[in-house]
Amino acid sequence: MNYAVIGGTGLEHLALAEWQDLSQDTPYGRVEVKIGEIQSQEVVFISRHGSGHALPPHLVNYRANLWTLRELGVTKVLATAAVGSLSPTYRLGDVVLLDQFLDFTKQRPLTFYEGGEQGVLHVDMTEPYCRELRGVIREAAQSQGIVVKDGATYVCTEGPRFETPAEIRMFQSLGGEVVGMTSVPEVVLARELGMCYASLSLVTNEAAGISQVPLSHKEVVESLQDSSQTVARLLEHTLARLTPKRRCACSLAAAEAGKF
């Protein structure tokens, strides 16, 4: 299985056919996945927050999830996420392709390489989100008449609380354009395992200090209900265009450690 989808909040419209549940043990814990077909492609699907959105972002077992995908043979990962806008460029309902991130997480395991027998890896993150995979997404979007805004800098916060207006002003001053709670360490771990990774983010709210009303998770879910079908359609048509061949450097990221 070459391809995987990691679904964030609100991705219920993905047409996963003939799926089966699989429980996979890893050195980091057990992971529940679904395996099925989308657009005649065999795909592994992971619900990032679990059944019923039971896992808050800071407790997601990112290492177990990505390790499972690697063990199942996945080389290309499409992820989705809800984000808040920090910029007038990105408006409610926009679909955004990330290209950079700023990491403000605090207590998450960030690497598979923690010294000792595991070794140490200073993985290159010059292009965190695979250029080649992003190109396929853009092509699929164009074919379906879906507008995708490409090139946003994502600020990842620890959560599960929303950010303060003072934090938002700081993120804006650093060049942050959208804010969320899940892309890091997910994108880093994918790179450590040599997988291509791209993230489709859906703008569901304006951040604190920009919005004139208090933020709530209910607002995020309601916004997703209006746009998640579009994201699911874009994912399906992206998967239809994917091939196992890779011309990017994502698979070489762990060469320094002599693994993968």
GUBAVEX-297753 format. One record per residue: residue in three letters; chain; x, y, z of N, C-alpha, C in turn. Coordinates in Angstrom, 2 decimals. Example, Ala and Ser with C-alpha at 12.3 -4.5 7.8 and 13.67 -1.06 7.14 Angstrom:
ALA,A,13.19,-5.69,7.80,12.30,-4.50,7.80,13.20,-3.30,7.80;
SER,A,12.85,-2.25,7.08,13.67,-1.06,7.14,12.90,0.03,7.87;
END
This chain:
MET,A,0.85,-1.19,0.00,0.00,0.00,0.00,0.88,1.24,0.00;
ASN,A,0.84,2.00,-1.07,1.71,3.15,-1.21,1.15,4.43,-0.60;
TYR,A,-0.17,4.49,-0.41,-0.79,5.77,-0.10,-1.59,5.72,1.20;
ALA,A,-1.59,6.86,1.89,-2.36,6.97,3.14,-3.01,8.33,3.21;
VAL,A,-4.13,8.37,3.93,-4.80,9.62,4.27,-4.89,9.68,5.79;
ILE,A,-4.42,10.78,6.35,-4.61,11.04,7.78,-5.69,12.10,7.88;
GLY,A,-6.83,11.71,8.41,-7.97,12.61,8.43,-8.08,13.35,9.74;
GLY,A,-8.21,14.67,9.64,-8.42,15.50,10.81,-9.89,15.66,11.12;
THR,A,-10.21,16.71,11.84,-11.59,16.98,12.23,-12.47,17.13,11.01;
GLY,A,-13.60,16.41,10.98,-14.63,16.66,9.99,-14.53,15.91,8.68;
LEU,A,-13.59,15.00,8.54,-13.45,14.30,7.25,-14.28,13.02,7.28;
GLU,A,-15.57,13.16,7.04,-16.46,12.01,7.05,-16.96,11.64,5.67;
HIS,A,-16.61,12.42,4.66,-17.20,12.23,3.34,-16.28,11.48,2.38;
LEU,A,-15.17,10.97,2.86,-14.24,10.27,2.00,-14.84,8.93,1.58;
ALA,A,-14.83,8.68,0.27,-15.48,7.48,-0.27,-14.53,6.28,-0.19;
LEU,A,-14.37,5.74,0.99,-13.49,4.59,1.20,-14.30,3.32,1.00;
ALA,A,-14.05,2.63,-0.11,-14.85,1.47,-0.49,-14.23,0.17,0.00;
GLU,A,-15.10,-0.79,0.32,-14.67,-2.14,0.71,-13.59,-2.11,1.78;
TRP,A,-13.80,-1.28,2.78,-12.77,-1.10,3.78,-12.81,-2.20,4.84;
GLN,A,-11.68,-2.41,5.45,-11.56,-3.33,6.58,-10.76,-2.67,7.69;
ASP,A,-11.10,-3.01,8.92,-10.39,-2.47,10.07,-9.15,-3.32,10.35;
LEU,A,-8.09,-2.65,10.75,-6.84,-3.33,11.09,-6.27,-2.70,12.34;
SER,A,-5.84,-3.55,13.27,-5.17,-3.09,14.48,-3.70,-3.45,14.37;
GLN,A,-2.84,-2.46,14.47,-1.41,-2.65,14.26,-0.63,-2.30,15.52;
ASP,A,0.22,-3.23,15.97,1.09,-2.96,17.12,2.38,-2.32,16.63;
THR,A,2.87,-1.33,17.37,4.13,-0.66,17.07,4.94,-0.52,18.35;
PRO,A,6.22,-0.15,18.27,7.00,0.12,19.49,6.43,1.27,20.31;
TYR,A,5.49,2.03,19.75,4.98,3.22,20.42,3.52,3.08,20.84;
GLY,A,2.94,1.90,20.57,1.55,1.67,20.94,0.76,1.10,19.77;
ARG,A,-0.47,0.76,20.04,-1.33,0.15,19.03,-2.10,1.23,18.27;
VAL,A,-2.29,0.98,16.97,-2.98,1.93,16.11,-4.10,1.23,15.36;
GLU,A,-5.25,1.88,15.30,-6.38,1.37,14.53,-6.45,2.11,13.20;
VAL,A,-6.46,1.35,12.11,-6.54,1.96,10.79,-7.64,1.29,9.99;
LYS,A,-8.01,1.93,8.90,-8.91,1.33,7.92,-8.14,1.18,6.61;
ILE,A,-8.37,0.08,5.93,-7.76,-0.16,4.63,-8.88,-0.36,3.62;
GLY,A,-8.81,0.34,2.51,-9.86,0.22,1.51,-9.39,0.80,0.19;
GLU,A,-10.35,1.07,-0.69,-10.03,1.60,-2.01,-10.69,2.97,-2.21;
ILE,A,-9.91,3.86,-2.79,-10.43,5.16,-3.21,-9.93,5.38,-4.63;
GLN,A,-10.85,5.60,-5.56,-10.48,5.80,-6.96,-9.58,4.66,-7.46;
SER,A,-9.92,3.43,-7.07,-9.19,2.21,-7.46,-7.78,2.14,-6.90;
GLN,A,-7.45,3.01,-5.95,-6.16,2.96,-5.27,-6.36,2.36,-3.88;
GLU,A,-5.50,1.44,-3.50,-5.55,0.90,-2.15,-4.95,1.94,-1.19;
VAL,A,-5.72,2.26,-0.15,-5.36,3.38,0.72,-5.50,2.96,2.18;
VAL,A,-4.56,3.45,3.00,-4.67,3.31,4.45,-5.23,4.61,5.00;
PHE,A,-6.24,4.51,5.85,-6.85,5.69,6.44,-6.68,5.66,7.95;
ILE,A,-6.17,6.76,8.50,-6.07,6.93,9.95,-6.88,8.15,10.35;
SER,A,-7.77,7.96,11.32,-8.47,9.08,11.91,-7.60,9.63,13.02;
ARG,A,-7.05,10.81,12.80,-6.04,11.36,13.72,-6.55,11.46,15.16;
HIS,A,-7.79,11.87,15.31,-8.34,12.09,16.65,-9.16,10.91,17.17;
GLY,A,-9.17,9.80,16.42,-9.85,8.60,16.87,-11.36,8.69,16.73;
SER,A,-12.00,7.61,17.07,-13.46,7.53,16.99,-14.10,8.54,17.93;
GLY,A,-15.06,9.31,17.40,-15.75,10.28,18.22,-14.90,11.45,18.66;
HIS,A,-13.80,11.70,17.93,-12.88,12.80,18.26,-12.44,12.72,19.73;
ALA,A,-12.01,11.53,20.13,-11.69,11.29,21.54,-10.30,11.78,21.94;
LEU,A,-9.40,11.99,20.97,-8.02,12.36,21.29,-7.78,13.84,21.01;
PRO,A,-7.42,14.62,22.03,-7.04,16.01,21.78,-5.68,16.05,21.07;
PRO,A,-5.35,17.14,20.41,-4.15,17.18,19.58,-2.85,16.89,20.32;
HIS,A,-2.75,17.29,21.57,-1.49,17.07,22.29,-1.32,15.63,22.75;
LEU,A,-2.38,14.81,22.66,-2.29,13.41,23.07,-2.36,12.43,21.90;
VAL,A,-2.42,12.94,20.68,-2.37,12.05,19.51,-1.03,11.32,19.51;
ASN,A,-1.06,10.02,19.25,0.18,9.23,19.23,0.78,9.30,17.81;
TYR,A,1.40,10.43,17.53,1.92,10.68,16.18,2.96,9.64,15.77;
ARG,A,3.83,9.25,16.68,4.87,8.29,16.32,4.27,6.93,15.96;
ALA,A,3.30,6.48,16.73,2.67,5.19,16.41,1.95,5.25,15.07;
ASN,A,1.28,6.36,14.81,0.55,6.50,13.55,1.48,6.42,12.34;
LEU,A,2.56,7.20,12.38,3.46,7.23,11.23,4.25,5.94,11.11;
TRP,A,4.62,5.33,12.24,5.32,4.05,12.19,4.44,2.97,11.53;
THR,A,3.17,2.98,11.89,2.23,2.03,11.29,2.18,2.20,9.78;
LEU,A,2.10,3.43,9.31,2.05,3.66,7.87,3.31,3.15,7.19;
ARG,A,4.45,3.39,7.82,5.71,2.89,7.25,5.71,1.36,7.19;
GLU,A,5.25,0.71,8.25,5.22,-0.75,8.29,4.29,-1.32,7.23;
LEU,A,3.26,-0.58,6.87,2.31,-1.04,5.86,2.77,-0.71,4.44;
GLY,A,3.93,-0.10,4.32,4.50,0.16,3.01,4.17,1.51,2.40;
VAL,A,3.56,2.39,3.18,3.13,3.69,2.66,4.35,4.56,2.34;
THR,A,4.30,5.22,1.19,5.36,6.16,0.80,4.84,7.58,0.63;
LYS,A,3.52,7.74,0.46,2.96,9.08,0.25,1.76,9.28,1.16;
VAL,A,1.78,10.38,1.91,0.75,10.66,2.91,0.06,11.97,2.58;
LEU,A,-1.26,11.92,2.50,-2.09,13.12,2.37,-2.79,13.35,3.70;
ALA,A,-2.59,14.52,4.28,-3.18,14.83,5.57,-4.16,15.99,5.43;
THR,A,-5.15,16.01,6.30,-6.07,17.14,6.35,-6.06,17.72,7.76;
ALA,A,-6.43,18.99,7.85,-6.45,19.65,9.15,-7.32,20.89,9.08;
ALA,A,-7.94,21.22,10.21,-8.65,22.49,10.34,-7.67,23.54,10.85;
VAL,A,-7.76,24.75,10.29,-6.86,25.83,10.72,-7.65,27.11,10.93;
GLY,A,-7.06,27.98,11.75,-7.57,29.33,11.90,-6.73,30.28,11.06;
SER,A,-7.34,31.32,10.57,-6.63,32.27,9.72,-5.98,33.37,10.56;
LEU,A,-4.74,33.69,10.19,-4.02,34.81,10.79,-3.89,35.97,9.82;
SER,A,-4.43,35.82,8.61,-4.20,36.77,7.53,-5.47,36.98,6.72;
PRO,A,-5.69,38.20,6.23,-6.86,38.43,5.36,-6.76,37.67,4.04;
THR,A,-5.59,37.14,3.72,-5.43,36.35,2.50,-6.22,35.05,2.59;
TYR,A,-6.37,34.52,3.80,-7.03,33.24,3.99,-8.35,33.45,4.71;
ARG,A,-9.44,33.10,4.02,-10.77,33.38,4.53,-11.53,32.09,4.85;
LEU,A,-12.58,32.23,5.59,-13.41,31.09,5.99,-13.79,30.25,4.77;
GLY,A,-13.52,28.94,4.85,-13.86,28.03,3.77,-12.75,27.80,2.77;
ASP,A,-11.67,28.58,2.84,-10.56,28.39,1.91,-9.85,27.06,2.15;
VAL,A,-9.41,26.43,1.07,-8.56,25.25,1.14,-7.12,25.71,0.90;
VAL,A,-6.23,25.35,1.81,-4.87,25.89,1.81,-3.85,24.75,1.79;
LEU,A,-2.85,24.89,0.93,-1.72,23.97,0.92,-0.57,24.58,1.71;
LEU,A,-0.10,23.86,2.70,1.00,24.37,3.53,2.33,24.17,2.83;
ASP,A,3.28,25.11,3.09,4.63,24.88,2.59,5.72,25.09,3.65;
GLN,A,5.40,25.76,4.76,6.34,25.94,5.86,5.59,25.86,7.18;
PHE,A,6.35,25.66,8.29,5.70,25.70,9.59,6.58,26.39,10.62;
LEU,A,5.92,26.88,11.67,6.58,27.39,12.88,6.08,26.51,14.02;
ASP,A,7.01,25.94,14.78,6.65,24.96,15.81,6.62,25.59,17.19;
PHE,A,5.44,25.65,17.78,5.29,26.14,19.15,4.69,25.06,20.06;
THR,A,4.91,23.78,19.70,4.52,22.70,20.60,5.51,22.64,21.75;
LYS,A,5.14,21.94,22.83,5.93,22.01,24.06,6.31,20.66,24.64;
GLN,A,5.46,19.65,24.50,5.71,18.41,25.24,5.47,17.16,24.42;
ARG,A,5.54,17.26,23.12,5.28,16.09,22.27,6.58,15.41,21.89;
PRO,A,6.59,14.08,21.81,7.76,13.38,21.25,7.93,13.80,19.79;
LEU,A,9.10,14.30,19.45,9.30,14.94,18.16,10.11,14.13,17.17;
THR,A,10.64,12.97,17.60,11.55,12.23,16.74,11.52,10.74,17.07;
PHE,A,11.90,9.92,16.09,12.13,8.50,16.33,13.56,8.25,16.81;
TYR,A,14.42,9.25,16.70,15.86,9.08,16.97,16.20,9.79,18.28;
GLU,A,16.22,9.02,19.37,16.41,9.61,20.69,17.72,9.20,21.33;
GLY,A,18.71,8.88,20.50,20.02,8.50,21.00,20.12,7.02,21.30;
GLY,A,21.25,6.59,21.84,21.46,5.18,22.14,21.42,4.35,20.87;
GLU,A,20.77,3.19,20.94,20.68,2.31,19.78,19.91,2.97,18.62;
GLN,A,19.01,3.86,18.95,18.22,4.52,17.91,19.05,5.51,17.11;
GLY,A,20.12,6.02,17.71,20.93,7.02,17.04,20.30,8.40,17.10;
VAL,A,20.94,9.34,16.42,20.48,10.73,16.38,20.37,11.15,14.92;
LEU,A,19.30,11.85,14.58,19.12,12.34,13.23,18.71,13.80,13.27;
HIS,A,19.48,14.65,12.61,19.12,16.05,12.43,18.50,16.18,11.04;
VAL,A,17.23,15.89,10.96,16.59,15.76,9.65,16.42,17.13,8.99;
ASP,A,16.66,17.17,7.68,16.52,18.40,6.92,15.04,18.71,6.70;
MET,A,14.63,19.95,7.00,13.24,20.37,6.81,13.17,21.62,5.94;
THR,A,14.08,21.73,4.99,14.05,22.88,4.09,12.71,22.97,3.37;
GLU,A,12.22,21.85,2.90,10.88,21.77,2.30,10.07,20.74,3.08;
PRO,A,9.41,21.16,4.16,8.71,20.20,5.02,7.62,19.42,4.29;
TYR,A,6.90,20.10,3.40,5.77,19.50,2.70,6.19,19.22,1.26;
CYS,A,6.07,17.96,0.85,6.63,17.49,-0.41,6.16,18.33,-1.61;
ARG,A,7.12,18.88,-2.32,6.82,19.72,-3.48,6.08,18.91,-4.56;
GLU,A,6.54,17.69,-4.79,5.94,16.86,-5.83,4.49,16.51,-5.51;
LEU,A,4.24,16.13,-4.27,2.88,15.77,-3.85,1.96,16.98,-3.90;
ARG,A,2.46,18.12,-3.51,1.67,19.35,-3.59,1.30,19.67,-5.04;
GLY,A,2.22,19.39,-5.96,1.94,19.62,-7.36,0.79,18.76,-7.87;
VAL,A,0.75,17.51,-7.43,-0.36,16.62,-7.82,-1.69,17.15,-7.27;
ILE,A,-1.67,17.64,-6.05,-2.89,18.21,-5.46,-3.36,19.41,-6.28;
ARG,A,-2.44,20.27,-6.67,-2.82,21.44,-7.48,-3.44,21.01,-8.81;
GLU,A,-2.85,20.00,-9.44,-3.39,19.50,-10.71,-4.81,18.95,-10.53;
ALA,A,-5.00,18.18,-9.45,-6.32,17.62,-9.18,-7.34,18.72,-8.91;
ALA,A,-6.92,19.74,-8.16,-7.82,20.86,-7.87,-8.23,21.58,-9.15;
GLN,A,-7.27,21.82,-10.02,-7.57,22.50,-11.27,-8.54,21.69,-12.12;
SER,A,-8.37,20.38,-12.13,-9.25,19.53,-12.94,-10.68,19.54,-12.44;
GLN,A,-10.87,19.83,-11.15,-12.20,19.81,-10.54,-12.77,21.21,-10.31;
GLY,A,-12.02,22.22,-10.74,-12.48,23.59,-10.53,-12.48,24.01,-9.08;
ILE,A,-11.60,23.41,-8.29,-11.51,23.73,-6.86,-10.36,24.72,-6.66;
VAL,A,-10.63,25.82,-5.99,-9.59,26.82,-5.72,-8.78,26.40,-4.50;
VAL,A,-7.47,26.28,-4.70,-6.56,25.96,-3.60,-5.54,27.09,-3.48;
LYS,A,-5.39,27.61,-2.29,-4.38,28.64,-2.05,-3.10,27.96,-1.59;
ASP,A,-2.03,28.17,-2.34,-0.80,27.42,-2.14,0.27,28.28,-1.48;
GLY,A,0.92,27.72,-0.45,2.12,28.37,0.08,2.00,28.99,1.45;
ALA,A,1.12,28.53,2.31,0.93,29.15,3.62,1.93,28.64,4.66;
THR,A,2.32,29.53,5.56,3.12,29.16,6.73,2.19,28.84,7.90;
TYR,A,2.33,27.62,8.40,1.44,27.08,9.44,2.12,27.23,10.81;
VAL,A,1.41,27.77,11.76,1.88,27.82,13.14,1.24,26.67,13.90;
CYS,A,2.07,25.80,14.48,1.53,24.68,15.26,1.65,24.99,16.75;
THR,A,0.52,25.03,17.44,0.50,25.27,18.88,0.20,23.97,19.62;
GLU,A,0.44,23.96,20.91,0.29,22.74,21.68,-1.17,22.35,21.88;
GLY,A,-2.04,23.35,22.09,-3.43,23.02,22.39,-3.55,22.33,23.74;
PRO,A,-4.73,21.83,24.09,-5.95,21.90,23.28,-6.66,23.26,23.35;
ARG,A,-6.16,24.18,24.16,-6.80,25.50,24.22,-6.53,26.27,22.93;
PHE,A,-7.40,27.24,22.66,-7.12,28.18,21.57,-6.09,29.20,22.04;
GLU,A,-5.56,29.96,21.11,-4.48,30.89,21.38,-5.04,32.21,21.93;
THR,A,-4.18,32.96,22.61,-4.58,34.29,23.07,-4.34,35.31,21.96;
PRO,A,-5.01,36.46,22.01,-4.74,37.50,21.02,-3.27,37.93,21.00;
ALA,A,-2.63,37.94,22.16,-1.20,38.32,22.20,-0.35,37.30,21.46;
GLU,A,-0.66,36.02,21.63,0.07,34.99,20.89,-0.15,35.14,19.38;
ILE,A,-1.39,35.42,19.00,-1.70,35.58,17.58,-0.91,36.75,17.00;
ARG,A,-0.81,37.85,17.72,-0.03,38.99,17.22,1.44,38.60,17.06;
MET,A,1.96,37.79,17.99,3.34,37.32,17.87,3.50,36.44,16.64;
PHE,A,2.58,35.50,16.43,2.67,34.61,15.28,2.63,35.41,13.97;
GLN,A,1.77,36.42,13.93,1.69,37.25,12.73,3.00,37.98,12.47;
SER,A,3.62,38.48,13.53,4.88,39.21,13.37,6.00,38.31,12.88;
LEU,A,5.88,36.99,13.13,6.88,36.02,12.69,6.61,35.46,11.30;
GLY,A,5.50,35.89,10.70,5.17,35.42,9.36,4.16,34.30,9.30;
GLY,A,3.57,33.93,10.43,2.54,32.89,10.42,1.29,33.36,9.69;
GLU,A,0.68,32.44,8.94,-0.51,32.80,8.15,-1.75,32.00,8.54;
VAL,A,-1.56,30.76,9.00,-2.66,29.97,9.54,-2.15,29.29,10.81;
VAL,A,-3.08,28.90,11.67,-2.68,28.30,12.94,-3.51,27.04,13.20;
GLY,A,-2.84,26.00,13.73,-3.50,24.75,14.06,-2.73,24.03,15.14;
MET,A,-3.10,22.77,15.39,-2.52,22.05,16.53,-1.99,20.67,16.19;
THR,A,-1.89,20.31,14.89,-1.58,18.90,14.61,-0.46,18.65,13.60;
SER,A,-0.07,19.59,12.80,0.87,19.27,11.71,2.26,18.90,12.21;
VAL,A,2.63,19.42,13.38,3.91,19.06,14.00,3.62,18.26,15.26;
PRO,A,4.25,17.10,15.44,5.40,16.56,14.72,5.06,15.66,13.53;
GLU,A,3.80,15.59,13.13,3.39,14.63,12.11,4.25,14.75,10.85;
VAL,A,4.41,15.97,10.35,5.18,16.18,9.12,6.65,15.83,9.31;
VAL,A,7.19,16.08,10.50,8.60,15.77,10.79,8.82,14.26,10.84;
LEU,A,7.92,13.57,11.49,8.05,12.11,11.62,7.92,11.43,10.26;
ALA,A,7.03,11.95,9.42,6.92,11.40,8.07,8.24,11.54,7.32;
ARG,A,8.88,12.70,7.46,10.15,12.92,6.78,11.24,11.99,7.34;
GLU,A,11.26,11.80,8.66,12.25,10.89,9.25,12.12,9.47,8.70;
LEU,A,10.90,9.09,8.36,10.67,7.74,7.83,10.71,7.70,6.31;
GLY,A,11.09,8.82,5.70,11.28,8.84,4.25,10.00,8.87,3.44;
MET,A,8.92,9.33,4.05,7.64,9.40,3.34,7.37,10.81,2.83;
CYS,A,6.76,10.90,1.67,6.27,12.18,1.16,5.02,12.56,1.96;
TYR,A,4.89,13.83,2.27,3.78,14.29,3.11,3.31,15.65,2.61;
ALA,A,2.01,15.80,2.45,1.41,17.09,2.12,0.15,17.27,2.94;
SER,A,-0.15,18.51,3.28,-1.29,18.80,4.14,-2.27,19.74,3.46;
LEU,A,-3.52,19.30,3.38,-4.63,20.12,2.92,-5.33,20.70,4.15;
SER,A,-5.23,21.99,4.31,-5.84,22.63,5.48,-7.07,23.41,5.07;
LEU,A,-8.08,23.35,5.91,-9.34,24.04,5.65,-9.52,25.14,6.69;
VAL,A,-9.68,26.37,6.22,-9.85,27.49,7.14,-11.26,27.45,7.71;
THR,A,-11.34,27.29,9.02,-12.64,27.13,9.69,-13.00,28.30,10.60;
ASN,A,-12.04,29.18,10.87,-12.31,30.30,11.78,-11.20,31.34,11.66;
GLU,A,-11.49,32.51,12.17,-10.46,33.52,12.33,-9.91,33.39,13.75;
ALA,A,-8.62,33.64,13.89,-7.97,33.46,15.18,-8.39,34.53,16.18;
ALA,A,-8.06,34.28,17.46,-8.42,35.20,18.54,-7.81,36.58,18.28;
GLY,A,-8.60,37.61,18.54,-8.14,38.96,18.31,-8.46,39.44,16.91;
ILE,A,-8.71,38.51,15.98,-9.16,38.86,14.63,-10.67,38.68,14.57;
SER,A,-11.13,37.53,15.06,-12.57,37.28,15.15,-13.19,38.18,16.22;
GLN,A,-14.40,38.61,15.96,-15.11,39.47,16.91,-15.92,38.67,17.92;
VAL,A,-15.89,37.34,17.80,-16.65,36.49,18.72,-15.72,35.48,19.36;
PRO,A,-16.06,34.96,20.56,-15.22,33.94,21.19,-15.14,32.69,20.32;
LEU,A,-13.98,32.02,20.35,-13.78,30.81,19.56,-14.35,29.60,20.27;
SER,A,-14.83,28.63,19.48,-15.33,27.38,20.05,-15.09,26.25,19.07;
HIS,A,-14.98,25.04,19.62,-14.82,23.86,18.75,-16.08,23.65,17.92;
LYS,A,-17.23,24.01,18.46,-18.49,23.88,17.71,-18.43,24.69,16.43;
GLU,A,-17.86,25.89,16.51,-17.72,26.74,15.32,-16.87,26.04,14.26;
VAL,A,-15.78,25.41,14.71,-14.89,24.71,13.78,-15.64,23.58,13.08;
VAL,A,-16.37,22.77,13.85,-17.09,21.63,13.27,-18.15,22.11,12.30;
GLU,A,-18.90,23.16,12.65,-19.94,23.67,11.77,-19.35,24.19,10.46;
SER,A,-18.20,24.85,10.53,-17.53,25.34,9.33,-17.08,24.19,8.45;
LEU,A,-16.59,23.13,9.08,-16.13,21.97,8.32,-17.28,21.29,7.58;
GLN,A,-18.44,21.27,8.16,-19.58,20.61,7.53,-19.91,21.25,6.19;
ASP,A,-19.62,22.54,6.05,-19.91,23.24,4.81,-18.89,22.94,3.72;
SER,A,-17.66,22.58,4.11,-16.57,22.49,3.13,-15.89,21.13,3.05;
SER,A,-16.20,20.22,3.96,-15.46,18.96,4.01,-15.73,18.09,2.78;
GLN,A,-16.90,18.22,2.16,-17.16,17.46,0.94,-16.21,17.88,-0.18;
THR,A,-15.90,19.17,-0.24,-14.95,19.65,-1.24,-13.57,19.07,-1.00;
VAL,A,-13.13,19.04,0.26,-11.82,18.49,0.59,-11.77,17.00,0.27;
ALA,A,-12.85,16.28,0.61,-12.90,14.84,0.32,-12.81,14.60,-1.18;
ARG,A,-13.53,15.39,-1.98,-13.48,15.24,-3.44,-12.08,15.51,-3.97;
LEU,A,-11.43,16.53,-3.42,-10.07,16.85,-3.85,-9.11,15.73,-3.49;
LEU,A,-9.25,15.15,-2.31,-8.41,14.01,-1.92,-8.60,12.84,-2.87;
GLU,A,-9.85,12.55,-3.19,-10.13,11.40,-4.05,-9.51,11.58,-5.44;
HIS,A,-9.62,12.77,-5.99,-9.06,13.00,-7.33,-7.53,13.13,-7.29;
THR,A,-7.00,13.53,-6.15,-5.54,13.51,-6.00,-5.03,12.08,-5.97;
LEU,A,-5.68,11.24,-5.20,-5.28,9.83,-5.12,-5.36,9.15,-6.48;
ALA,A,-6.35,9.51,-7.27,-6.49,8.91,-8.60,-5.30,9.23,-9.50;
ARG,A,-4.61,10.33,-9.22,-3.48,10.76,-10.04,-2.13,10.28,-9.52;
LEU,A,-2.09,9.72,-8.33,-0.81,9.32,-7.74,-0.24,8.07,-8.40;
THR,A,1.07,8.02,-8.49,1.80,6.83,-8.93,2.89,6.54,-7.91;
PRO,A,3.36,5.31,-7.83,4.40,4.98,-6.84,5.72,5.69,-7.09;
LYS,A,5.98,6.10,-8.33,7.26,6.71,-8.67,7.46,8.01,-7.89;
ARG,A,8.71,8.25,-7.44,9.03,9.47,-6.72,10.27,10.13,-7.32;
ARG,A,10.16,11.44,-7.55,11.30,12.19,-8.07,11.79,13.23,-7.08;
CYS,A,11.24,13.19,-5.85,11.63,14.13,-4.80,12.73,13.51,-3.94;
ALA,A,13.19,14.29,-2.95,14.26,13.82,-2.07,13.74,13.34,-0.72;
CYS,A,12.42,13.23,-0.55,11.85,12.87,0.76,12.38,11.53,1.27;
SER,A,12.57,10.58,0.36,12.99,9.23,0.78,14.42,9.20,1.29;
LEU,A,15.19,10.25,1.02,16.61,10.28,1.40,16.86,10.98,2.74;
ALA,A,15.81,11.42,3.40,15.98,12.27,4.57,16.70,11.58,5.72;
ALA,A,16.52,10.27,5.85,17.13,9.55,6.97,18.44,8.88,6.60;
ALA,A,18.99,9.19,5.43,20.23,8.55,4.99,21.38,8.82,5.95;
GLU,A,21.37,9.98,6.58,22.42,10.33,7.54,22.49,9.33,8.68;
ALA,A,21.32,8.80,9.09,21.30,7.84,10.20,21.48,6.41,9.70;
GLY,A,21.53,6.22,8.40,21.74,4.88,7.84,20.52,3.99,7.94;
LYS,A,19.32,4.60,8.02,18.10,3.81,8.14,17.08,4.26,7.12;
PHE,A,16.21,3.36,6.74,15.11,3.61,5.81,15.64,4.14,4.47;
END
